[in-house]
Amino acid sequence: MRKLSLISLMLLIVSTSTFAGDYLTNTNQNAAFLRMIARGASIDLDGVYSNPAGLAFLPKDGFQLALTVQSAYQTRDIAATSPLWTMDGQTSTRLYEGKASAPVIPSLHAVYKKGDWAFSGSFAVVGGGGKASFDQGLPMFDAAAISLASATSNGMLKPNMFNINSAMEGRQFIYGVQLGASYKISEHFSVFAGARMNYFTGGYTGFLNVNLKDGVAAQLGAAMVQQLVQGGMPLEQAQQVVQQQSGAMLQQLEDAKIELDCDQTGWGLTPIIGVDAKFGKLNLAAKYEFKANMNIENNTHKLDAPDAADAFMAPFKHGVNTPNDLPSMLSVAAGYEFLPSLRATVEYHFFDDKNAGMAGDKQKELKHGTHEYLIGAEWDINKLITISSGYQKTNYGLSDNFQSDTSFSCDSYSVGLGGRINFNEALSLDVAYFWTSYSDYTKTNPRGLGASVDKDVYSRTNKVFGVSVNYKF
């Protein structure tokens, strides 16, 4: 049972997301978002994603194209406090550092406007977009390995007597191809209908093994022989018993080895509708993305684990499907032109995560869906340069049961700033920097050892740099 307990804990780790990004859809698909954030009422090329209905109000007919490249870097650290780490009666803290990077995140947006119609399309990374690595392992790994080692040695093996070798790396990309049409119903109203095809590709590699340090086996054996002899057992018999017990213990540690190498793919369709209402200097817009039902299928190249753990490993065998829905999303925004050179927007997003299927029905542990509040402004200094900035507040509705070592989120606020350079009427360049400040999340009693001595503190950082080249043909 101890061996199976270790395996099941490993399963809990790899069955949840280990990838870059979190469980929300990416909204940063253009550098214009990074520099201003609130773009839900935009009547510009980036509206292909943020306000597709508004494309019908573009001032000029013709074809427009935007190419965006972003670079994103994150850290995901866990400060794990537990008496397990030393098993000497003292509580200590270990820091587990995770890094996630996506050096190149490309996207392409295009629109063709003719009269009252605008036809648009895009290609973007709509979810994920990189890989996450925990090169020093995770608290779950260490806790499971220490518990197993202690159980197999009747408490004689202490953490300083063995090495735990573990690591986890995961990657996730959800590519989206969107097509749709916008139509200006009247002077003040326009509508949009379209869809996005989402293709998921990802995977993970990981391993865990426990090895005794040099000389520990002999040291432990001698101590066990001495105990038996002091209890009245003849020396030769005690040596034979200890030899058998030591062999069984080492075999159990050997059986605890786990190695995983699995790729995953899947797809789903997101229908999208939108509406825009323009009244002079005021523009009101809304967009609704329906839930994309998506299952990801395993293409498992390597799955090494004890035969006794077959039932636990079944979800990760080759060909098995796991739910990974993209949640429905509502965006509403209001933009106002205070001056011909000064514009501002306020916006709200809601992601219905509680009704989007996740592995193990984990979405049921959320307190509510995700709420985002956005505000942004931009100012044309002159015909050549526009500067802008924005702010976003994100509230996920997290709970302890939703959070795990390799799949955790933190409430946050984000700030973006940057500008646009208008080289001429046809060519412009958006440049932006975007960073996020996260609130640490403390999960109490994650290992069941008592809330006063057992806790994990999750923390994150995020920085994104983006450039978009826009051209009007």
Summary of the structure (lengths in Angstrom):
residues: 473
radius of gyration: 27.3
end to end distance: 67.9
largest distance: 100.7
contacts: 1700
relative contact order: 0.18
helix: 22%
strand: 52%
